[in-house]
């Protein structure tokens, strides 16, 4: 009651509020702001103030009462410039937990609910990361060491291979036809970093001899020799087919086998070690050495001649469209230039050392 008349702040006696002092930007927390006579600050000062909403960052030292720069990360446009939280440039950006491989969790930067002066990485969205585990041939960094499908060292992929020791030979061969790291039961995948030996996935087809050799080498292996391939197929008993001496149309995926039951005979490639072909296994436990896909070997038999002189390699085992005579362990008349790419051609890998 500055004039000691018993009335406080009579409206008709107060000096009028200054015009245009408040920021009233449409679409911001300042929109519609009016002035109010109040006592604020430290020390307290009674005067006209812009009556901003709580979303506005107030600074009494500034003429219009608005902080020159936002200091709070709160989802509000605290300085009424049309942009919320503009000092926090990393808001909404991708972030992670700093881990590698399947252990890496990806999130987005948000305002820190415990400290509005900064942002934090919100990792709450699914999927959650995995814990480190043994490395498998799947195109992922399972042990979280920064290396995908390790080919060497104590954390390497242990490929599913069979030890063959007969006829003076001592080697290891893929239990299954080679597949891509990201292969599944429904698709071959596209990854080509290395070859895998896995059950229940589509085998790697339409591959050149050089690409097959490189995929084996990347896994620390190589293409099989002619002698190795036949030894794995025929076994110590020297069988005509991997499962015995007599052709069985239901044993392996050769031409007589119906790859899609029902209707007409369908000649298609099937997943490695398919349960429908449980009998298509050698005495040593190697699958699909007869039918499904023909397999490149390192057996080179001449060239195509001038002008290219491209090497010609032997393919073994026959494919899903191969008749019984061409699906034997000994048949070696299936040959192609090494740059050929056919849907019926795949491969598997061998090595001198255990996986």
C-alpha atoms as a printed R data frame, in Angstrom:
    type eleno elety resid chain resno      x        y       z
1   ATOM     1    CA   UNK     A     1  0.000    0.000   0.000
2   ATOM     2    CA   UNK     A     2  2.507    2.526  -1.294
3   ATOM     3    CA   UNK     A     3  0.192    5.518  -0.846
4   ATOM     4    CA   UNK     A     4 -0.982    4.420   2.619
5   ATOM     5    CA   UNK     A     5 -4.655    4.678   1.730
6   ATOM     6    CA   UNK     A     6 -5.542    1.227   2.956
7   ATOM     7    CA   UNK     A     7 -5.771   -0.287  -0.533
8   ATOM     8    CA   UNK     A     8 -3.057   -2.341  -2.185
9   ATOM     9    CA   UNK     A     9 -2.206   -1.896  -5.840
10  ATOM    10    CA   UNK     A    10 -5.354   -0.116  -6.933
11  ATOM    11    CA   UNK     A    11 -5.594   -0.744 -10.657
12  ATOM    12    CA   UNK     A    12 -6.564    2.815 -11.504
13  ATOM    13    CA   UNK     A    13 -3.555    4.213  -9.675
14  ATOM    14    CA   UNK     A    14 -0.905    1.788 -10.945
15  ATOM    15    CA   UNK     A    15  1.363    2.840 -13.781
16  ATOM    16    CA   UNK     A    16  0.221    1.024 -16.936
17  ATOM    17    CA   UNK     A    17  2.150   -2.140 -17.956
18  ATOM    18    CA   UNK     A    18  4.733   -1.512 -20.653
19  ATOM    19    CA   UNK     A    19  3.403   -2.436 -24.081
20  ATOM    20    CA   UNK     A    20  5.041   -5.187 -26.170
21  ATOM    21    CA   UNK     A    21  7.401   -6.391 -23.480
22  ATOM    22    CA   UNK     A    22  6.141   -9.972 -23.314
23  ATOM    23    CA   UNK     A    23  6.910  -12.501 -26.017
24  ATOM    24    CA   UNK     A    24  3.672  -13.965 -27.342
25  ATOM    25    CA   UNK     A    25  4.874  -16.089 -30.260
26  ATOM    26    CA   UNK     A    26  1.977  -18.223 -31.590
27  ATOM    27    CA   UNK     A    27  2.395  -21.961 -31.218
28  ATOM    28    CA   UNK     A    28  4.807  -21.614 -28.274
29  ATOM    29    CA   UNK     A    29  4.295  -21.618 -24.488
30  ATOM    30    CA   UNK     A    30  4.418  -17.788 -24.679
31  ATOM    31    CA   UNK     A    31  1.274  -17.522 -26.788
32  ATOM    32    CA   UNK     A    32 -1.413  -15.434 -25.066
33  ATOM    33    CA   UNK     A    33  0.882  -14.219 -22.277
34  ATOM    34    CA   UNK     A    34 -0.277  -11.093 -20.388
35  ATOM    35    CA   UNK     A    35  1.393   -8.947 -17.726
36  ATOM    36    CA   UNK     A    36  0.802   -9.207 -14.000
37  ATOM    37    CA   UNK     A    37  1.873   -6.992 -11.092
38  ATOM    38    CA   UNK     A    38  3.936   -9.196  -8.806
39  ATOM    39    CA   UNK     A    39  6.881   -9.310  -6.450
40  ATOM    40    CA   UNK     A    40  9.657  -11.550  -7.689
41  ATOM    41    CA   UNK     A    41 13.387  -12.018  -7.657
42  ATOM    42    CA   UNK     A    42 16.069  -11.836  -5.003
43  ATOM    43    CA   UNK     A    43 16.122   -9.226  -3.690
44  ATOM    44    CA   UNK     A    44 12.352   -9.016  -4.296
45  ATOM    45    CA   UNK     A    45 11.093   -6.437  -6.744
46  ATOM    46    CA   UNK     A    46  7.456   -5.483  -7.193
47  ATOM    47    CA   UNK     A    47  6.646   -4.440 -10.738
48  ATOM    48    CA   UNK     A    48  4.934   -5.605 -13.902
49  ATOM    49    CA   UNK     A    49  6.010   -9.087 -15.019
50  ATOM    50    CA   UNK     A    50  5.090  -11.230 -18.016
51  ATOM    51    CA   UNK     A    51  2.902  -13.997 -16.633
52  ATOM    52    CA   UNK     A    52  4.449  -16.875 -18.589
53  ATOM    53    CA   UNK     A    53  3.361  -20.475 -18.177
54  ATOM    54    CA   UNK     A    54  5.514  -22.918 -16.236
55  ATOM    55    CA   UNK     A    55  6.925  -24.254 -19.536
56  ATOM    56    CA   UNK     A    56  8.795  -20.991 -20.136
57  ATOM    57    CA   UNK     A    57 12.283  -20.703 -18.664
58  ATOM    58    CA   UNK     A    58 12.044  -17.420 -16.701
59  ATOM    59    CA   UNK     A    59 14.987  -15.054 -16.201
60  ATOM    60    CA   UNK     A    60 14.102  -11.804 -14.334
61  ATOM    61    CA   UNK     A    61 17.328  -10.176 -15.520
62  ATOM    62    CA   UNK     A    62 16.085  -10.184 -19.109
63  ATOM    63    CA   UNK     A    63 13.606   -7.425 -20.082
64  ATOM    64    CA   UNK     A    64 10.926   -9.788 -21.339
65  ATOM    65    CA   UNK     A    65 11.685  -12.349 -18.646
66  ATOM    66    CA   UNK     A    66 12.656  -15.185 -20.997
67  ATOM    67    CA   UNK     A    67 15.996  -16.964 -20.752
68  ATOM    68    CA   UNK     A    68 18.171  -16.106 -23.727
69  ATOM    69    CA   UNK     A    69 19.062  -19.798 -24.192
70  ATOM    70    CA   UNK     A    70 17.190  -22.838 -23.014
71  ATOM    71    CA   UNK     A    71 18.966  -24.729 -20.251
72  ATOM    72    CA   UNK     A    72 16.447  -27.492 -19.638
73  ATOM    73    CA   UNK     A    73 15.836  -30.636 -21.679
74  ATOM    74    CA   UNK     A    74 12.151  -31.109 -20.925
75  ATOM    75    CA   UNK     A    75 10.305  -31.337 -24.223
76  ATOM    76    CA   UNK     A    76  9.243  -27.702 -23.943
77  ATOM    77    CA   UNK     A    77 10.130  -24.669 -26.028
78  ATOM    78    CA   UNK     A    78 11.479  -22.832 -22.981
79  ATOM    79    CA   UNK     A    79 12.644  -19.725 -24.860
80  ATOM    80    CA   UNK     A    80  9.617  -19.545 -27.181
81  ATOM    81    CA   UNK     A    81 11.709  -19.501 -30.352
82  ATOM    82    CA   UNK     A    82  9.627  -22.185 -32.049
83  ATOM    83    CA   UNK     A    83 12.023  -25.070 -31.326
84  ATOM    84    CA   UNK     A    84 11.834  -27.241 -28.214
85  ATOM    85    CA   UNK     A    85 15.084  -28.207 -26.497
86  ATOM    86    CA   UNK     A    86 17.156  -26.694 -29.309
87  ATOM    87    CA   UNK     A    87 20.467  -26.636 -27.354
88  ATOM    88    CA   UNK     A    88 20.341  -30.443 -27.157
89  ATOM    89    CA   UNK     A    89 21.387  -31.312 -30.708
90  ATOM    90    CA   UNK     A    90 21.726  -35.044 -30.006
91  ATOM    91    CA   UNK     A    91 18.076  -35.524 -29.028
92  ATOM    92    CA   UNK     A    92 16.519  -38.321 -31.078
93  ATOM    93    CA   UNK     A    93 19.833  -39.585 -32.403
94  ATOM    94    CA   UNK     A    94 20.709  -43.279 -32.341
95  ATOM    95    CA   UNK     A    95 22.890  -44.404 -29.454
96  ATOM    96    CA   UNK     A    96 24.061  -47.709 -27.984
97  ATOM    97    CA   UNK     A    97 25.386  -49.328 -24.843
98  ATOM    98    CA   UNK     A    98 28.967  -49.420 -26.108
99  ATOM    99    CA   UNK     A    99 29.014  -53.206 -26.534
100 ATOM   100    CA   UNK     A   100 29.794  -55.162 -29.719
101 ATOM   101    CA   UNK     A   101 28.087  -57.868 -31.731
102 ATOM   102    CA   UNK     A   102 24.895  -59.408 -30.366
103 ATOM   103    CA   UNK     A   103 25.632  -57.711 -27.020
104 ATOM   104    CA   UNK     A   104 25.097  -54.263 -28.567
105 ATOM   105    CA   UNK     A   105 21.851  -52.611 -27.555
106 ATOM   106    CA   UNK     A   106 20.608  -49.740 -29.703
107 ATOM   107    CA   UNK     A   107 18.445  -46.903 -28.443
108 ATOM   108    CA   UNK     A   108 17.749  -43.206 -28.872
109 ATOM   109    CA   UNK     A   109 18.895  -40.169 -26.908
110 ATOM   110    CA   UNK     A   110 16.170  -38.579 -24.755
111 ATOM   111    CA   UNK     A   111 15.988  -35.957 -22.007
112 ATOM   112    CA   UNK     A   112 17.340  -37.315 -18.726
113 ATOM   113    CA   UNK     A   113 14.360  -37.481 -16.334
114 ATOM   114    CA   UNK     A   114 16.761  -37.293 -13.383
115 ATOM   115    CA   UNK     A   115 18.790  -34.359 -14.705
116 ATOM   116    CA   UNK     A   116 17.071  -31.998 -17.185
117 ATOM   117    CA   UNK     A   117 20.396  -30.390 -18.055
118 ATOM   118    CA   UNK     A   118 21.464  -33.342 -20.206
119 ATOM   119    CA   UNK     A   119 20.360  -36.230 -22.420
120 ATOM   120    CA   UNK     A   120 20.713  -39.966 -21.844
121 ATOM   121    CA   UNK     A   121 20.585  -43.049 -24.070
122 ATOM   122    CA   UNK     A   122 17.195  -44.728 -23.732
123 ATOM   123    CA   UNK     A   123 17.676  -48.458 -24.355
124 ATOM   124    CA   UNK     A   124 14.189  -49.553 -23.312
125 ATOM   125    CA   UNK     A   125 12.913  -50.432 -26.799
126 ATOM   126    CA   UNK     A   126 12.962  -54.094 -27.815
127 ATOM   127    CA   UNK     A   127 14.734  -56.222 -28.808
128 ATOM   128    CA   UNK     A   128 17.074  -56.558 -25.868
129 ATOM   129    CA   UNK     A   129 20.704  -57.501 -26.530
130 ATOM   130    CA   UNK     A   130 21.972  -61.041 -26.091
131 ATOM   131    CA   UNK     A   131 24.616  -62.249 -23.703
132 ATOM   132    CA   UNK     A   132 27.941  -63.363 -25.195
133 ATOM   133    CA   UNK     A   133 28.051  -67.006 -26.237
134 ATOM   134    CA   UNK     A   134 30.063  -69.432 -28.363
135 ATOM   135    CA   UNK     A   135 30.721  -68.235 -31.906
136 ATOM   136    CA   UNK     A   136 28.618  -70.021 -34.520
137 ATOM   137    CA   UNK     A   137 28.549  -69.668 -38.291
138 ATOM   138    CA   UNK     A   138 25.575  -67.349 -38.643
139 ATOM   139    CA   UNK     A   139 26.863  -63.962 -39.784
140 ATOM   140    CA   UNK     A   140 26.723  -62.588 -36.216
141 ATOM   141    CA   UNK     A   141 29.329  -61.708 -33.612
142 ATOM   142    CA   UNK     A   142 28.051  -64.186 -31.002
143 ATOM   143    CA   UNK     A   143 30.907  -63.759 -28.521
144 ATOM   144    CA   UNK     A   144 30.832  -59.946 -28.758
145 ATOM   145    CA   UNK     A   145 34.549  -59.569 -29.502
146 ATOM   146    CA   UNK     A   146 34.045  -57.394 -32.568
147 ATOM   147    CA   UNK     A   147 34.732  -60.193 -35.074
148 ATOM   148    CA   UNK     A   148 31.948  -61.957 -36.982
149 ATOM   149    CA   UNK     A   149 32.206  -65.744 -37.367
150 ATOM   150    CA   UNK     A   150 35.815  -65.954 -36.151
151 ATOM   151    CA   UNK     A   151 37.808  -68.280 -38.403
152 ATOM   152    CA   UNK     A   152 40.738  -68.737 -35.999
153 ATOM   153    CA   UNK     A   153 41.740  -68.462 -32.378
154 ATOM   154    CA   UNK     A   154 40.167  -69.932 -29.249
155 ATOM   155    CA   UNK     A   155 36.843  -68.219 -29.979
156 ATOM   156    CA   UNK     A   156 36.606  -69.491 -33.555
157 ATOM   157    CA   UNK     A   157 33.591  -71.104 -35.159
158 ATOM   158    CA   UNK     A   158 33.753  -74.859 -34.686
159 ATOM   159    CA   UNK     A   159 32.384  -76.095 -38.004
160 ATOM   160    CA   UNK     A   160 30.329  -79.281 -38.047
161 ATOM   161    CA   UNK     A   161 32.742  -81.636 -39.796
162 ATOM   162    CA   UNK     A   162 33.290  -85.373 -39.992
163 ATOM   163    CA   UNK     A   163 36.687  -87.015 -39.586
164 ATOM   164    CA   UNK     A   164 37.449  -89.489 -42.376
165 ATOM   165    CA   UNK     A   165 40.418  -91.823 -41.966
166 ATOM   166    CA   UNK     A   166 40.431  -94.619 -44.533
167 ATOM   167    CA   UNK     A   167 42.277  -95.755 -47.632
168 ATOM   168    CA   UNK     A   168 45.394  -93.882 -46.614
169 ATOM   169    CA   UNK     A   169 43.451  -90.625 -46.301
170 ATOM   170    CA   UNK     A   170 43.048  -88.605 -43.118
171 ATOM   171    CA   UNK     A   171 40.946  -85.449 -43.446
172 ATOM   172    CA   UNK     A   172 37.833  -83.601 -42.297
173 ATOM   173    CA   UNK     A   173 34.775  -82.811 -44.424
174 ATOM   174    CA   UNK     A   174 31.677  -80.664 -43.901
175 ATOM   175    CA   UNK     A   175 28.845  -82.775 -42.545
176 ATOM   176    CA   UNK     A   176 26.424  -80.712 -44.626
177 ATOM   177    CA   UNK     A   177 26.564  -78.973 -47.986
178 ATOM   178    CA   UNK     A   178 28.032  -75.489 -47.626
179 ATOM   179    CA   UNK     A   179 25.595  -72.697 -46.815
180 ATOM   180    CA   UNK     A   180 25.823  -68.936 -46.437
181 ATOM   181    CA   UNK     A   181 26.151  -67.478 -42.919
182 ATOM   182    CA   UNK     A   182 22.666  -65.930 -43.071
183 ATOM   183    CA   UNK     A   183 20.938  -68.884 -44.719
184 ATOM   184    CA   UNK     A   184 17.630  -70.104 -43.311
185 ATOM   185    CA   UNK     A   185 15.221  -72.938 -43.974
186 ATOM   186    CA   UNK     A   186 13.379  -70.761 -46.473
187 ATOM   187    CA   UNK     A   187 16.198  -68.855 -48.167
188 ATOM   188    CA   UNK     A   188 19.865  -69.106 -49.100
189 ATOM   189    CA   UNK     A   189 20.684  -65.653 -47.720
190 ATOM   190    CA   UNK     A   190 23.120  -63.211 -49.284
191 ATOM   191    CA   UNK     A   191 26.163  -63.111 -46.970
192 ATOM   192    CA   UNK     A   192 29.306  -64.452 -48.632
193 ATOM   193    CA   UNK     A   193 32.025  -63.889 -46.028
194 ATOM   194    CA   UNK     A   194 32.605  -67.615 -45.494
195 ATOM   195    CA   UNK     A   195 31.089  -71.059 -45.874
196 ATOM   196    CA   UNK     A   196 29.145  -72.766 -43.089
197 ATOM   197    CA   UNK     A   197 28.225  -76.367 -42.299
198 ATOM   198    CA   UNK     A   198 24.757  -76.223 -40.761
199 ATOM   199    CA   UNK     A   199 21.668  -78.403 -40.802
200 ATOM   200    CA   UNK     A   200 18.229  -77.212 -41.803
201 ATOM   201    CA   UNK     A   201 19.206  -74.311 -44.092
202 ATOM   202    CA   UNK     A   202 19.205  -73.796 -47.843
203 ATOM   203    CA   UNK     A   203 22.553  -74.759 -49.380
204 ATOM   204    CA   UNK     A   204 24.685  -72.185 -51.208
205 ATOM   205    CA   UNK     A   205 23.951  -72.545 -54.930
206 ATOM   206    CA   UNK     A   206 24.712  -70.575 -58.109
207 ATOM   207    CA   UNK     A   207 28.327  -70.230 -57.049
208 ATOM   208    CA   UNK     A   208 31.455  -70.255 -59.214
209 ATOM   209    CA   UNK     A   209 34.369  -72.550 -58.455
210 ATOM   210    CA   UNK     A   210 36.537  -69.591 -57.399
211 ATOM   211    CA   UNK     A   211 33.835  -68.215 -55.092
212 ATOM   212    CA   UNK     A   212 33.401  -71.644 -53.514
213 ATOM   213    CA   UNK     A   213 37.143  -71.987 -53.005
214 ATOM   214    CA   UNK     A   214 37.300  -68.503 -51.462
215 ATOM   215    CA   UNK     A   215 34.377  -69.226 -49.125
216 ATOM   216    CA   UNK     A   216 36.118  -72.369 -47.889
217 ATOM   217    CA   UNK     A   217 39.419  -70.517 -47.484
218 ATOM   218    CA   UNK     A   218 37.722  -67.798 -45.426
219 ATOM   219    CA   UNK     A   219 36.622  -70.541 -43.045
220 ATOM   220    CA   UNK     A   220 40.151  -71.955 -42.896
221 ATOM   221    CA   UNK     A   221 39.241  -74.815 -45.226
222 ATOM   222    CA   UNK     A   222 39.487  -75.732 -48.925
223 ATOM   223    CA   UNK     A   223 37.552  -77.559 -51.614
224 ATOM   224    CA   UNK     A   224 37.732  -81.327 -51.328
225 ATOM   225    CA   UNK     A   225 39.978  -83.402 -53.555
226 ATOM   226    CA   UNK     A   226 38.462  -86.080 -55.777
227 ATOM   227    CA   UNK     A   227 39.804  -88.834 -53.527
228 ATOM   228    CA   UNK     A   228 38.516  -87.167 -50.367
229 ATOM   229    CA   UNK     A   229 35.050  -86.618 -51.766
230 ATOM   230    CA   UNK     A   230 34.710  -90.218 -52.928
231 ATOM   231    CA   UNK     A   231 36.080  -91.610 -49.653
232 ATOM   232    CA   UNK     A   232 33.525  -89.607 -47.691
233 ATOM   233    CA   UNK     A   233 30.699  -90.791 -49.944
234 ATOM   234    CA   UNK     A   234 31.566  -94.457 -50.443
235 ATOM   235    CA   UNK     A   235 33.031  -95.084 -46.989
236 ATOM   236    CA   UNK     A   236 35.357  -97.889 -46.046
237 ATOM   237    CA   UNK     A   237 32.988 -100.393 -47.661
238 ATOM   238    CA   UNK     A   238 33.170  -98.650 -51.036
239 ATOM   239    CA   UNK     A   239 29.389  -98.328 -51.405
240 ATOM   240    CA   UNK     A   240 27.869  -97.288 -54.720
241 ATOM   241    CA   UNK     A   241 25.692  -94.693 -52.986
242 ATOM   242    CA   UNK     A   242 26.337  -93.074 -49.607
243 ATOM   243    CA   UNK     A   243 23.559  -95.195 -48.057
244 ATOM   244    CA   UNK     A   244 24.367  -98.507 -49.786
245 ATOM   245    CA   UNK     A   245 24.828 -100.265 -53.108
246 ATOM   246    CA   UNK     A   246 21.229 -100.232 -54.335
247 ATOM   247    CA   UNK     A   247 19.556  -97.047 -55.536
248 ATOM   248    CA   UNK     A   248 16.689  -95.891 -53.306
249 ATOM   249    CA   UNK     A   249 14.520  -93.194 -54.886
250 ATOM   250    CA   UNK     A   250 13.267  -92.113 -51.451
251 ATOM   251    CA   UNK     A   251 16.689  -91.856 -49.800
252 ATOM   252    CA   UNK     A   252 18.244  -88.776 -51.422
253 ATOM   253    CA   UNK     A   253 17.075  -85.764 -53.416
254 ATOM   254    CA   UNK     A   254 17.934  -87.004 -56.913
255 ATOM   255    CA   UNK     A   255 15.633  -86.729 -59.952
256 ATOM   256    CA   UNK     A   256 13.116  -89.429 -58.911
257 ATOM   257    CA   UNK     A   257 12.507  -87.795 -55.511
258 ATOM   258    CA   UNK     A   258  9.508  -85.459 -55.224
259 ATOM   259    CA   UNK     A   259 10.845  -82.399 -53.418
260 ATOM   260    CA   UNK     A   260  7.344  -81.015 -52.804
261 ATOM   261    CA   UNK     A   261  4.987  -83.859 -51.815
262 ATOM   262    CA   UNK     A   262  1.659  -84.019 -53.608
263 ATOM   263    CA   UNK     A   263  0.843  -83.337 -57.231
264 ATOM   264    CA   UNK     A   264  3.463  -83.646 -59.943
265 ATOM   265    CA   UNK     A   265  7.104  -84.566 -59.316
266 ATOM   266    CA   UNK     A   266  8.947  -81.420 -58.216
267 ATOM   267    CA   UNK     A   267 12.715  -81.249 -58.644
268 ATOM   268    CA   UNK     A   268 13.925  -78.596 -56.175
269 ATOM   269    CA   UNK     A   269 16.791  -78.131 -53.755
270 ATOM   270    CA   UNK     A   270 15.948  -78.877 -50.124
271 ATOM   271    CA   UNK     A   271 17.476  -77.657 -46.855
272 ATOM   272    CA   UNK     A   272 20.647  -79.381 -45.713
273 ATOM   273    CA   UNK     A   273 20.076  -82.595 -43.774
274 ATOM   274    CA   UNK     A   274 16.332  -82.348 -44.408
275 ATOM   275    CA   UNK     A   275 14.348  -84.782 -42.195
276 ATOM   276    CA   UNK     A   276 12.604  -86.067 -45.327
277 ATOM   277    CA   UNK     A   277 16.031  -87.302 -46.441
278 ATOM   278    CA   UNK     A   278 17.185  -88.816 -43.164
279 ATOM   279    CA   UNK     A   279 18.476  -91.860 -45.060
280 ATOM   280    CA   UNK     A   280 20.729  -89.733 -47.283
281 ATOM   281    CA   UNK     A   281 23.748  -90.076 -45.032
282 ATOM   282    CA   UNK     A   282 27.048  -91.887 -45.452
283 ATOM   283    CA   UNK     A   283 28.392  -94.519 -43.089
284 ATOM   284    CA   UNK     A   284 30.547  -91.816 -41.499
285 ATOM   285    CA   UNK     A   285 27.640  -89.402 -41.005
286 ATOM   286    CA   UNK     A   286 27.986  -87.020 -43.979
287 ATOM   287    CA   UNK     A   287 24.675  -85.818 -45.453
288 ATOM   288    CA   UNK     A   288 23.466  -85.166 -49.004
289 ATOM   289    CA   UNK     A   289 26.457  -86.569 -50.884
290 ATOM   290    CA   UNK     A   290 23.991  -87.855 -53.473
291 ATOM   291    CA   UNK     A   291 21.554  -85.400 -55.052
292 ATOM   292    CA   UNK     A   292 20.328  -81.996 -53.859
293 ATOM   293    CA   UNK     A   293 23.247  -79.961 -55.324
294 ATOM   294    CA   UNK     A   294 26.244  -80.961 -57.396
295 ATOM   295    CA   UNK     A   295 29.431  -80.110 -55.527
296 ATOM   296    CA   UNK     A   296 32.546  -78.418 -56.851
297 ATOM   297    CA   UNK     A   297 35.810  -80.227 -56.108
298 ATOM   298    CA   UNK     A   298 39.386  -79.115 -56.691
299 ATOM   299    CA   UNK     A   299 39.642  -81.778 -59.413
300 ATOM   300    CA   UNK     A   300 40.596  -79.835 -62.578
301 ATOM   301    CA   UNK     A   301 40.292  -81.755 -65.853
302 ATOM   302    CA   UNK     A   302 41.675  -79.606 -68.651
303 ATOM   303    CA   UNK     A   303 40.425  -76.321 -70.073
304 ATOM   304    CA   UNK     A   304 37.808  -75.009 -72.465
305 ATOM   305    CA   UNK     A   305 40.535  -74.288 -75.018
306 ATOM   306    CA   UNK     A   306 41.201  -71.054 -76.908
307 ATOM   307    CA   UNK     A   307 40.540  -68.235 -76.661
308 ATOM   308    CA   UNK     A   308 39.724  -68.264 -72.913
309 ATOM   309    CA   UNK     A   309 41.392  -71.507 -71.784
310 ATOM   310    CA   UNK     A   310 39.116  -71.585 -68.735
311 ATOM   311    CA   UNK     A   311 39.772  -74.460 -66.340
312 ATOM   312    CA   UNK     A   312 37.183  -77.222 -66.186
313 ATOM   313    CA   UNK     A   313 36.410  -78.715 -62.766
314 ATOM   314    CA   UNK     A   314 34.642  -81.921 -61.771
315 ATOM   315    CA   UNK     A   315 31.374  -81.767 -59.824
316 ATOM   316    CA   UNK     A   316 30.364  -84.715 -57.671
317 ATOM   317    CA   UNK     A   317 27.213  -86.219 -56.248
318 ATOM   318    CA   UNK     A   318 24.553  -85.066 -58.693
319 ATOM   319    CA   UNK     A   319 21.703  -82.635 -58.039
320 ATOM   320    CA   UNK     A   320 17.945  -82.697 -57.523
321 ATOM   321    CA   UNK     A   321 17.461  -83.231 -61.272
322 ATOM   322    CA   UNK     A   322 20.128  -85.921 -61.708
323 ATOM   323    CA   UNK     A   323 19.076  -89.510 -62.572
324 ATOM   324    CA   UNK     A   324 20.257  -92.444 -60.491
325 ATOM   325    CA   UNK     A   325 23.333  -93.196 -62.612
326 ATOM   326    CA   UNK     A   326 24.722  -89.692 -62.102
327 ATOM   327    CA   UNK     A   327 24.129  -89.639 -58.344
328 ATOM   328    CA   UNK     A   328 26.629  -92.349 -57.424
329 ATOM   329    CA   UNK     A   329 29.742  -91.845 -55.336
330 ATOM   330    CA   UNK     A   330 32.045  -92.698 -58.241
331 ATOM   331    CA   UNK     A   331 30.405  -90.650 -61.005
332 ATOM   332    CA   UNK     A   332 32.847  -87.959 -62.139
333 ATOM   333    CA   UNK     A   333 31.649  -87.077 -65.628
334 ATOM   334    CA   UNK     A   334 29.773  -83.966 -64.513
335 ATOM   335    CA   UNK     A   335 32.149  -81.125 -65.405
336 ATOM   336    CA   UNK     A   336 31.859  -77.382 -65.911
337 ATOM   337    CA   UNK     A   337 34.071  -74.384 -66.627
338 ATOM   338    CA   UNK     A   338 35.051  -72.896 -63.273
339 ATOM   339    CA   UNK     A   339 33.214  -69.648 -64.043
340 ATOM   340    CA   UNK     A   340 29.867  -71.409 -64.584
341 ATOM   341    CA   UNK     A   341 26.942  -70.355 -62.384
342 ATOM   342    CA   UNK     A   342 24.059  -72.833 -62.137
343 ATOM   343    CA   UNK     A   343 21.237  -73.234 -59.631
344 ATOM   344    CA   UNK     A   344 22.059  -76.920 -59.374
345 ATOM   345    CA   UNK     A   345 25.680  -76.346 -58.290
346 ATOM   346    CA   UNK     A   346 26.977  -75.953 -54.755
347 ATOM   347    CA   UNK     A   347 29.975  -77.197 -52.775
348 ATOM   348    CA   UNK     A   348 31.308  -78.339 -49.435
349 ATOM   349    CA   UNK     A   349 34.659  -77.834 -47.718
350 ATOM   350    CA   UNK     A   350 37.435  -80.111 -46.480
351 ATOM   351    CA   UNK     A   351 40.508  -79.602 -44.314
352 ATOM   352    CA   UNK     A   352 43.552  -81.452 -43.057
353 ATOM   353    CA   UNK     A   353 43.107  -80.208 -39.492
354 ATOM   354    CA   UNK     A   354 40.145  -80.646 -37.154
355 ATOM   355    CA   UNK     A   355 37.653  -77.765 -36.932
